[in-house]
Amino acid sequence: MAVARGGDGDGVAGGDGGPLHERESEIRSARQAVRALTGPGGTGHGELLVYTGAAGLGKTAVLTEVRREARRAGCTVLFARGGERQRHEPFRVVRQLVRPVLTALAGEERARVFGPWEDIVGPAVGLQPPGGQLDPQGVRDGLDFVLTGLVQRRSPVAVIVDDLHWADPESLAWLASFAVGARELPVLLVLACRDEFPDDALALQRGLVGRADRRHELRPLRPASVARLVRAALGAGAEDAFCRHVWAVTAGNPYETTALLREVAGQRLDPIEESASQLRELAAGTRGMTLRHWLDRIGPTAVRFAWAASMLGTDIRPDLAAVICAQGPETAAESVRELRRHGVLVATAGGRLEFVHPLIATSVYRSMPAATRTGMHGVAAVETENAGLGLLTASRHLLETLPEGDPAIVAKLRQAAREHLAIGAPEAAQRCLRRAISEPPAAPDRAEVLYELGCSALLTDPATTVNQLRLALADPYGLSPERRIDAIFRLAQALAHSNRLGDAAAVCADEAARTPPGPGRLRLEVAHFMFAAFQSEDPDGPGRSRRLAEFDRMLATVGLAFSDLAAGGGTSPEEAVFEHTGLAHAVAVLRCWDLTLRGADREEAIALADSALPGGRLPRSLGWTNTVWGFELPGILGISYLYADRVDRAEELFTEAVRAYEVAGWSGGHLGFAYLLTGMLRFRCGALADAEDYLRRALRIAERIGPGVPLHWDAVGALAETLAARGRVPEALELAREHAFGPPYPTVMVLPDAPTLYGRLLLARGDTAGATAALTAAGEALDARGWRNTVWAPWLGHLARAIAPDQPDRARDLAEEAVRRARATGTDSAIGSTLRLCAAVHEGPRAADLLTQAVRHLERSPARYEHALALVDLGESLGPAPAARTTLARGLELAAHCGAEALATRAGILLQTVATG
């Protein structure tokens, strides 16, 4: 008897089992994709090829043929298979794909492939020990870089993944993002899956399948193909009626057909019509495959080995399976022989084993009694770690054990969570920590585990952070004083990132009131001022500014006694000095920011900013990746320098931010914020094309995070302002409409001020009444808060423009008030910009005089776009005067240099008009 075989034992055949039945179109499509990638007349670019279908329809057999086709065409083939039992091993599919080829790299080639990403990608793919916590998006970006480098050196490449529905979430998320750009590379991406993705992966599934260039849904075999399988297995004499019944009871499923034929052969049933009545019962037995089925078929000893193998999933180590099921070498070898003889396991390269088909592995695993399964998972957790596979692998077995209040299990789960975080897998860390809580930990440790769970979600799920940290803080045993302070601060951060700044400030203030005097209390008070400073509305803004100044003076007076205050909490004098210095730097930044928003003298603000930068560099306490204060403080420090025309300092800080986050692999909101700041800097300096590029990068990251986050508002506003400056006003308006940039506004302040920018956009659209109302409301709110900065929120000048046709006198009063406020800062760009807007509501010699002053201030500032605007406006106001031509020529040159196309066109037309006079 010759049972038809396929790449996965599904009966479709192929390989050494003859041609694939009814899969010609699927294989032909793959050959076409390979030829398009590698052939002389091909594009040289890859495609996304997806095979879908129910279990047993032959997806693996088709992929086996695709792998052969790719290899024959000279492709480097990267292959991986998802595993039902291994979905909780982060980056497992990625490791299967890339680890073999990366391991083979050496020296200069390895360095070029990894580039700056080795410390980020290395731990994720298991090539170096994990370090600190990584941002998941950073790991995905690093993998993109490494794969691109591999493709450049090993092209063409075929990336083939079987059983994608069982891929770990981390690998699936990367594949979904990599597929977007893979078309631009010489990479063929081939995926096979069932429609059985978990709920949290459905969006990724839809994205991948919907993006496919070629998609094939495998169908059951027709009766004629099933008849050929029957006769290949049972002999050419099989009767037609018997063959039709085989097709009917298996519904043409190739795997079920093969399994049924194996049973028929084992029962020595004649393939004649009279035997057909027994087929349905036999087929039901092969589908159910209960414990009794397996015991009857392979015996209890082999069953235990099969159970252990099913726990290990794919790429099974026989020695490890033997230890788990407590079989010695000889007994285990006999079990393997028996399982191979019965078509349960098959040997693979390197002495490993695989189940002939995933359905068999599932059946074996589910046939275990619950108590046996739980116990064997416990043994597997221990033996997997003993075998050197580490907690990243062993922890998935711990998740399947029953809680017993074992402190050792809690400790292992907590360590596994730390290792998961260190490779950029926070969801896996959270699974371990939730399981640790259910163990449960000893009562004094419960709050610590809750704290760790909350912190693990800070970068990805602020809501979870809020919930778990609140539980940790409310725990009867509580946290240590130092840990409690840190938990409060992280809770406030999570609230702030969820657009709940008022709650963030209140949490810090309430805890500070309960905390004894000392460094912890001072840190909470500073945090309270910090989160309050970012609120868009504050009923006591001026009062809070006064209290911040008083707090700064108080902090200076306690400096000498700080070591005494810290000593009560067990802090060394050196640590106390460092803490005090860090607090002093933080308060200096907050006071600088407060003065900047209030429109105070720039020299006073810069002096405070400089005091926070000893030696001209960010101190460790204010570092971009430092978790003591977060990225907000160095961010507002750089913006303060930017608004004070110290773009040199701002550029140093923002360049350092981009570099720090890229090196650390923090490619989420942190890097998006750094891109935003860099874009704002480029806009301020008149490099509008560069500004647009950075702001679009920031917006892409914000969209990945989700709508409504502060970065989203900032990026949309700054990009709309930049597009308008480049003369693309309709595009700016459409961007604002698409992203709902308008009321209601978030509780966090937006850069630039959202209500002011919204009013400016309404004015650009021609809605003068709407612009007047919006700018008036913006001004009232800002004045009540005491914020008078004319760079961040130039509402006065634009409101003057809006009302000038109907209320010229009031418009001039408003514009001149804007100039007075700008002069109070002493900042040339602020003064020049307000003078230019003031000129817009005047006429004749007065307008020309204001513009002449504006040009004089702006040419001393870094604001080149504003300078170009003022030059063109001045040239136009001069009319036919000889100086107009020179002024317009300068404005045209500067506008073109800035990338302000519409302004350059306007200047050119005016210049031509003057020249032809």
SVG drawing of the C-alpha trace seen along z (x, -y; Angstrom):
<svg xmlns="http://www.w3.org/2000/svg" viewBox="-23 -108 59 115">
<polyline fill="none" stroke="black" stroke-width="0.4" points="0.0,0.0 1.3,-3.5 -0.3,-6.2 -0.2,-9.5 2.2,-12.0 2.6,-15.7 4.9,-18.2 2.8,-18.1 1.2,-14.7 -2.0,-16.2 -2.6,-14.0 -2.2,-16.7 1.1,-15.0 4.1,-16.8 7.8,-16.4 8.5,-12.7 4.8,-11.8 4.0,-12.9 2.3,-16.0 0.1,-18.3 -3.6,-17.6 -5.6,-20.6 -3.0,-23.1 -1.6,-23.9 -2.8,-27.5 -1.3,-28.2 2.1,-26.8 1.9,-28.6 1.3,-31.9 4.3,-31.3 6.5,-30.6 5.3,-33.8 6.1,-35.8 9.6,-34.1 10.3,-34.9 9.2,-38.5 11.7,-38.8 14.6,-36.9 14.0,-36.5 15.7,-38.6 12.4,-40.2 11.2,-40.6 10.8,-43.8 13.4,-42.8 10.9,-43.8 9.0,-41.4 5.4,-40.7 3.2,-39.5 1.8,-36.1 -0.8,-34.7 -2.3,-31.2 -5.4,-30.8 -7.6,-27.9 -8.9,-25.6 -6.7,-23.0 -5.6,-20.1 -6.1,-21.7 -2.4,-21.5 -1.0,-25.0 2.2,-23.5 2.6,-21.2 2.2,-24.3 4.8,-26.2 7.2,-23.3 7.0,-23.6 7.4,-27.4 10.5,-27.0 11.9,-24.6 11.0,-27.1 12.7,-29.9 15.9,-27.9 16.1,-26.8 15.9,-30.4 18.8,-31.4 16.9,-33.0 18.1,-33.1 15.2,-31.4 14.2,-32.5 11.6,-30.1 9.6,-30.0 6.5,-28.2 4.1,-29.4 3.4,-27.0 0.1,-26.7 1.9,-26.1 4.6,-28.7 2.5,-31.8 3.6,-33.2 7.3,-33.1 8.1,-36.6 9.9,-37.0 10.0,-33.2 9.0,-33.4 11.4,-36.2 14.2,-34.2 13.4,-31.2 13.6,-33.5 16.8,-35.5 18.8,-33.8 20.4,-31.1 21.7,-33.7 22.6,-36.3 24.6,-33.8 26.7,-33.0 27.7,-36.7 31.0,-37.7 33.3,-40.8 32.6,-43.7 29.6,-42.2 27.9,-41.7 28.6,-45.2 27.2,-46.6 24.0,-44.5 23.3,-45.5 24.5,-49.0 23.6,-51.0 20.8,-48.4 22.8,-45.5 22.1,-46.3 18.3,-46.4 17.9,-43.7 20.5,-41.3 18.5,-40.6 15.2,-40.2 16.7,-37.6 18.6,-35.8 22.1,-36.7 23.1,-38.7 21.9,-39.0 19.1,-41.5 19.9,-44.8 17.5,-47.6 13.9,-48.0 13.3,-48.4 10.5,-50.2 8.6,-47.6 8.5,-50.0 12.2,-50.5 12.7,-46.7 10.5,-46.6 12.4,-49.5 15.7,-47.8 14.4,-44.5 13.5,-46.5 17.0,-47.9 18.7,-44.5 16.4,-42.7 17.0,-45.5 20.8,-45.1 20.5,-41.3 18.5,-41.7 21.2,-44.0 23.8,-41.3 21.8,-38.2 19.3,-39.2 17.0,-38.0 15.3,-36.8 12.2,-34.8 10.6,-35.1 8.2,-32.2 6.1,-31.8 3.8,-28.8 0.9,-28.7 1.0,-32.5 -2.2,-32.3 0.0,-30.8 2.8,-33.4 3.7,-35.2 2.2,-38.7 5.6,-40.4 6.6,-38.7 3.2,-39.2 3.3,-42.9 6.7,-43.2 5.7,-41.2 2.7,-43.4 4.8,-46.6 7.6,-45.0 5.2,-44.0 4.3,-47.6 7.8,-48.5 8.9,-45.0 7.6,-45.8 10.4,-48.2 13.0,-45.5 14.0,-42.3 12.0,-40.3 9.2,-37.7 7.0,-37.5 4.9,-34.2 2.5,-33.5 0.1,-30.7 -2.6,-30.8 -5.9,-29.6 -8.7,-32.0 -8.1,-31.4 -6.2,-34.4 -6.8,-35.5 -9.1,-38.5 -6.2,-40.8 -4.5,-39.9 -7.5,-40.3 -6.5,-43.8 -3.0,-42.7 -4.5,-39.7 -6.8,-41.9 -3.9,-44.3 -1.7,-41.5 -4.2,-39.6 -5.8,-42.8 -2.3,-44.0 -1.6,-40.7 -0.5,-41.0 -1.6,-37.4 -4.0,-35.7 -5.2,-32.1 -7.8,-30.4 -7.3,-26.7 -10.4,-24.7 -11.3,-21.0 -10.4,-18.4 -12.9,-17.3 -14.2,-13.7 -11.8,-12.7 -8.7,-13.8 -9.9,-12.0 -10.4,-8.9 -6.8,-9.1 -5.6,-9.4 -7.7,-6.4 -6.3,-4.2 -2.7,-5.4 -3.2,-4.3 -5.4,-1.2 -4.8,0.1 -6.1,-0.5 -9.0,1.8 -10.8,-0.6 -14.4,-0.9 -15.9,-4.1 -18.7,-4.0 -16.1,-3.5 -14.1,-6.5 -17.2,-8.7 -18.0,-7.8 -14.4,-8.7 -14.9,-12.1 -18.3,-12.6 -17.2,-11.8 -14.0,-13.9 -15.6,-16.7 -12.6,-16.6 -10.2,-17.6 -6.8,-16.2 -5.5,-15.6 -8.7,-14.0 -8.7,-11.8 -5.1,-10.6 -5.9,-10.0 -9.0,-8.0 -7.2,-6.0 -4.5,-5.1 -7.3,-3.8 -8.9,-1.9 -5.5,-0.2 -5.0,0.5 -8.4,2.1 -7.7,4.1 -11.0,2.9 -11.6,3.7 -12.2,0.6 -15.5,1.8 -19.0,0.3 -20.1,2.8 -17.4,1.3 -18.6,-2.3 -21.0,-2.2 -18.0,-1.9 -16.2,-5.0 -18.2,-7.6 -17.4,-5.9 -13.7,-5.6 -13.6,-9.2 -15.2,-10.4 -12.5,-8.5 -9.7,-10.1 -11.2,-13.6 -11.7,-13.2 -8.4,-11.4 -9.2,-11.0 -6.9,-9.6 -8.4,-6.1 -7.6,-6.5 -4.0,-7.3 -3.6,-4.6 -5.1,-2.0 -2.9,-3.2 0.6,-3.7 0.4,-2.5 0.9,-4.4 4.7,-4.8 4.7,-6.4 1.7,-8.5 3.6,-10.1 6.5,-11.0 4.0,-12.4 2.5,-14.5 5.9,-15.9 6.6,-16.6 3.3,-18.4 4.2,-20.8 7.4,-21.7 5.6,-22.6 7.9,-22.6 11.6,-22.0 11.4,-19.4 14.5,-18.3 14.1,-14.5 16.3,-14.7 14.2,-17.5 11.0,-15.7 12.4,-12.5 13.3,-14.4 9.8,-16.0 8.1,-12.6 10.6,-10.9 11.9,-8.4 15.4,-7.1 17.4,-7.2 16.5,-3.7 12.8,-4.1 12.6,-7.5 14.3,-6.1 11.7,-3.3 8.9,-5.9 10.3,-8.0 10.5,-4.9 6.9,-4.0 5.6,-7.5 7.5,-7.8 6.2,-4.4 2.6,-5.5 3.0,-8.8 2.9,-11.0 6.4,-12.4 9.0,-13.0 12.7,-13.6 14.1,-16.9 17.5,-18.5 19.8,-18.5 18.3,-15.5 15.1,-17.4 11.5,-16.2 8.3,-17.6 4.7,-16.5 3.7,-15.3 0.8,-17.7 -0.2,-20.5 -3.6,-18.8 -1.9,-15.8 0.0,-17.9 -3.3,-19.6 -5.0,-16.3 -2.2,-14.8 -2.0,-17.9 -5.8,-18.0 -5.9,-14.2 -4.0,-14.8 -6.0,-14.7 -6.0,-18.2 -4.0,-17.3 -1.4,-15.5 -1.1,-18.5 -0.7,-21.0 1.9,-18.8 3.9,-18.2 4.0,-22.0 5.5,-22.5 8.2,-19.9 8.7,-21.5 9.3,-24.9 12.0,-23.5 13.6,-21.3 13.5,-23.9 15.4,-26.3 17.8,-23.6 18.4,-22.8 19.7,-26.3 16.8,-27.7 16.2,-30.4 13.2,-32.0 12.0,-33.5 11.1,-30.0 10.3,-28.4 7.9,-31.1 5.2,-30.0 5.0,-26.7 4.8,-28.5 1.7,-30.3 0.0,-27.0 0.6,-25.8 -1.9,-26.1 -1.3,-28.8 0.2,-27.3 1.5,-30.4 5.1,-29.4 7.5,-32.3 10.0,-30.7 7.5,-30.7 6.7,-34.3 10.4,-35.2 10.8,-33.3 7.8,-35.0 9.0,-38.5 12.5,-37.8 10.9,-36.5 8.9,-39.7 12.1,-41.8 13.7,-39.7 10.6,-40.2 10.8,-44.0 14.5,-43.9 13.7,-42.5 10.7,-44.9 7.9,-42.5 5.8,-44.3 2.6,-42.3 4.6,-39.1 5.9,-40.7 2.4,-41.6 1.2,-38.0 4.0,-36.8 3.2,-39.5 -0.5,-38.8 0.2,-35.1 2.6,-36.1 -0.2,-38.0 -2.5,-35.0 0.1,-32.7 -0.2,-34.8 3.0,-36.5 3.6,-36.8 1.5,-39.7 4.5,-42.0 5.5,-41.5 2.1,-42.0 2.4,-45.8 5.8,-45.4 4.5,-43.0 1.6,-45.3 4.0,-48.2 6.1,-46.2 3.0,-45.3 2.0,-49.0 5.4,-50.1 5.6,-47.4 2.7,-49.0 3.8,-52.6 5.1,-52.9 2.2,-51.0 -0.9,-51.0 -1.3,-54.0 -4.7,-52.7 -3.2,-49.5 -0.5,-51.5 -3.0,-53.7 -5.1,-50.8 -2.2,-48.6 -0.3,-51.5 -3.5,-52.6 -3.8,-49.0 -0.2,-49.0 -0.6,-52.3 -3.7,-51.1 -2.3,-47.7 -2.4,-47.3 1.3,-46.3 2.2,-49.1 5.5,-50.1 8.7,-51.4 8.7,-55.2 11.1,-55.6 9.1,-53.2 5.9,-54.9 7.2,-58.2 8.3,-56.7 4.9,-55.0 3.1,-58.3 5.2,-59.9 4.7,-57.1 1.0,-57.2 1.0,-60.9 2.9,-60.3 0.4,-57.7 -2.5,-60.1 -0.8,-62.9 -0.2,-60.7 -4.0,-59.9 -4.9,-63.6 -5.7,-63.8 -3.2,-66.5 -5.4,-67.9 -5.5,-64.4 -1.8,-64.0 -1.1,-67.3 -3.6,-66.5 -2.2,-63.1 1.3,-64.6 -0.1,-67.4 -2.2,-65.1 0.7,-62.7 3.1,-65.5 0.7,-66.7 0.9,-63.2 4.6,-62.8 7.1,-63.9 9.6,-66.6 12.5,-65.4 13.6,-64.6 10.6,-62.6 8.2,-65.3 10.2,-67.9 10.2,-65.7 6.4,-65.3 6.0,-69.1 8.2,-69.7 6.2,-67.1 3.0,-68.9 4.3,-72.1 5.5,-70.3 2.2,-68.7 0.3,-71.8 2.5,-73.8 1.4,-71.7 -2.4,-72.3 -4.0,-74.3 -6.3,-75.9 -5.7,-76.8 -8.0,-79.0 -5.0,-80.2 -2.2,-80.4 -0.7,-83.7 -0.9,-82.4 0.8,-79.2 3.6,-81.1 4.2,-83.0 4.2,-79.8 6.7,-78.3 9.0,-81.3 8.6,-81.0 9.3,-77.3 12.5,-78.0 13.7,-80.3 12.7,-77.8 14.6,-75.1 17.8,-77.2 17.5,-77.8 17.2,-74.1 20.2,-73.1 22.6,-73.2 20.2,-71.1 19.3,-68.7 21.7,-66.1 20.2,-66.1 16.7,-65.7 17.9,-62.8 19.7,-61.1 16.4,-60.2 15.5,-58.2 18.7,-56.3 20.2,-58.4 24.0,-59.1 25.3,-62.7 26.5,-62.2 23.2,-61.0 21.5,-63.8 23.6,-66.4 22.7,-64.7 19.0,-64.7 19.0,-68.3 21.0,-69.4 18.5,-67.4 15.6,-69.1 17.2,-72.5 17.7,-71.9 14.1,-70.7 12.8,-73.8 15.0,-76.1 13.6,-74.6 10.0,-75.0 10.7,-78.6 12.3,-79.2 9.3,-77.8 6.9,-79.8 8.7,-83.0 8.8,-82.1 5.0,-81.5 4.4,-84.7 6.4,-86.7 9.0,-87.8 12.5,-89.2 14.4,-86.6 17.6,-87.3 16.0,-86.2 14.6,-83.1 17.9,-82.2 19.8,-82.6 17.5,-80.1 17.9,-77.8 21.7,-78.0 21.7,-77.2 20.0,-73.9 22.9,-73.1 26.1,-72.9 29.0,-73.0 26.5,-73.6 25.3,-69.9 22.2,-68.2 22.8,-66.8 22.1,-63.1 19.0,-64.0 17.5,-65.7 18.7,-63.3 16.4,-62.4 16.2,-58.7 16.3,-59.4 13.1,-58.1 13.3,-60.5 11.5,-63.3 10.7,-62.0 11.3,-63.8 9.1,-66.8 11.6,-68.8 14.5,-68.7 11.8,-69.3 10.5,-72.5 14.0,-73.6 14.8,-73.4 11.6,-75.1 12.4,-78.0 15.8,-78.4 14.0,-78.3 11.5,-81.0 14.3,-83.2 16.2,-82.9 18.9,-80.7 18.5,-78.2 22.1,-76.9 21.2,-75.6 17.9,-74.3 19.5,-72.4 22.1,-70.8 19.3,-69.6 17.0,-68.3 19.8,-66.6 20.8,-64.9 17.2,-63.8 16.9,-62.1 20.2,-60.4 19.4,-59.2 16.1,-57.8 17.4,-56.1 20.3,-54.6 18.0,-53.4 15.5,-52.0 12.7,-54.2 10.9,-54.6 7.4,-55.4 6.2,-58.6 9.6,-59.6 11.2,-59.6 8.0,-61.2 8.4,-64.1 12.0,-64.5 11.0,-64.7 8.3,-67.2 10.9,-69.4 13.3,-69.2 10.6,-70.1 9.6,-73.1 13.3,-74.2 13.6,-73.9 10.4,-75.9 11.6,-78.6 14.9,-78.8 13.0,-78.9 14.0,-75.4 10.5,-74.6 11.1,-71.5 13.1,-69.9 10.5,-71.0 7.8,-69.3 9.8,-66.1 10.4,-65.9 6.8,-66.8 5.4,-64.1 7.6,-61.6 6.2,-62.8 2.7,-62.5 3.3,-59.0 4.4,-57.9 1.5,-59.7 -1.0,-57.9 0.6,-54.6 0.1,-55.4 -3.5,-56.4 -5.6,-59.6 -6.0,-62.1 -2.6,-61.8 -0.8,-65.1 1.8,-64.3 -1.0,-63.9 -2.3,-67.4 1.2,-68.9 2.2,-67.2 -1.0,-68.1 -0.8,-71.7 2.9,-72.3 2.6,-70.5 -0.5,-72.6 1.4,-75.8 4.3,-74.6 2.2,-73.7 0.5,-77.1 3.9,-78.8 4.9,-76.9 1.8,-78.3 -0.2,-75.1 -3.1,-76.5 -5.7,-74.1 -3.5,-71.1 -3.1,-72.6 -6.9,-73.1 -7.5,-69.5 -5.0,-68.1 -6.8,-70.0 -10.2,-68.7 -8.9,-65.1 -7.5,-65.1 -10.3,-67.0 -8.0,-69.8 -10.4,-72.1 -12.6,-72.4 -12.9,-70.7 -9.2,-71.0 -7.2,-68.6 -6.4,-69.5 -2.7,-69.6 -1.2,-72.7 -0.4,-72.2 2.6,-73.5 1.8,-75.8 -1.3,-77.0 -4.2,-75.0 -7.0,-77.6 -4.8,-80.3 -3.8,-78.1 -7.4,-77.1 -8.4,-80.7 -5.6,-81.4 -6.8,-78.4 -10.4,-79.8 -9.0,-83.2 -7.1,-81.5 -10.3,-79.8 -12.1,-83.1 -14.2,-82.6 -13.6,-86.0 -16.4,-85.8 -15.4,-82.3 -11.7,-83.4 -12.6,-86.5 -14.6,-84.4 -11.9,-81.7 -9.1,-84.1 -11.0,-86.2 -11.7,-83.2 -8.1,-82.0 -6.9,-85.4 -9.2,-85.5 -8.1,-82.1 -4.4,-82.9 -4.6,-86.3 -6.5,-84.7 -3.6,-82.2 -1.0,-85.0 0.5,-83.6 1.5,-86.4 4.1,-84.8 3.6,-86.1 5.6,-83.4 3.8,-80.4 0.3,-82.1 0.3,-85.1 -3.5,-85.6 -3.4,-89.4 -1.8,-90.1 -4.1,-87.7 -7.2,-88.9 -6.2,-92.4 -6.1,-91.2 -9.5,-89.6 -11.3,-92.6 -9.4,-95.3 -11.9,-95.8 -14.7,-96.5 -12.9,-97.8 -9.7,-99.4 -9.0,-101.4 -9.4,-98.4 -7.3,-96.3 -4.5,-98.8 -4.8,-98.8 -4.6,-95.0 -1.6,-94.9 0.3,-97.5 -0.4,-95.7 1.2,-92.6 4.3,-94.7 4.5,-95.9 4.3,-92.3 7.0,-91.2 9.3,-94.1 8.9,-93.1 10.7,-89.8 13.6,-91.5 13.5,-88.7 14.2,-90.0 12.1,-87.3 9.1,-88.0 9.4,-91.8 9.9,-91.5 6.9,-89.2 4.5,-91.4 5.7,-94.5 5.0,-92.8 1.5,-91.9 1.0,-95.4 1.9,-96.8 -0.8,-94.7 -3.5,-96.9 -1.8,-100.2 -1.3,-101.9 1.1,-104.2 4.3,-105.5 3.3,-104.1 3.0,-100.6 6.4,-101.0 8.0,-102.3 6.7,-99.3 8.0,-96.9 11.4,-98.6 11.6,-98.1 10.4,-94.5 13.1,-93.7 15.8,-95.3 14.8,-93.0 14.3,-89.9 17.6,-90.1 19.2,-89.8 17.1,-86.8 17.2,-83.1 13.6,-83.5 14.4,-83.5 10.9,-82.8 9.5,-85.7 12.4,-87.8 11.4,-86.9 7.8,-87.7 8.7,-91.1 11.0,-91.9 8.3,-91.1 5.7,-93.0 8.1,-96.0 9.0,-95.8 5.3,-95.9 4.6,-98.8 7.4,-100.9 5.6,-100.9 7.7,-102.3 10.5,-103.6 14.0,-102.5 14.5,-100.6 11.5,-98.4 13.4,-96.4 16.4,-95.6 14.1,-94.7 11.9,-92.4 15.0,-90.7 16.3,-90.0 12.8,-88.7 12.6,-86.5 16.0,-85.0 15.3,-84.3 11.8,-82.9 13.2,-80.5 15.9,-79.4 13.3,-78.7 11.2,-76.6 8.2,-79.1 7.1,-78.6 4.0,-80.8 5.9,-83.7 8.7,-83.4 6.1,-83.5 4.5,-86.6 7.9,-88.3 8.7,-87.5 5.4,-89.0 5.9,-92.1 9.5,-92.4 8.5,-92.1 5.8,-94.8 8.3,-97.2 10.9,-96.5 8.3,-97.2 7.0,-100.1"/>
</svg>
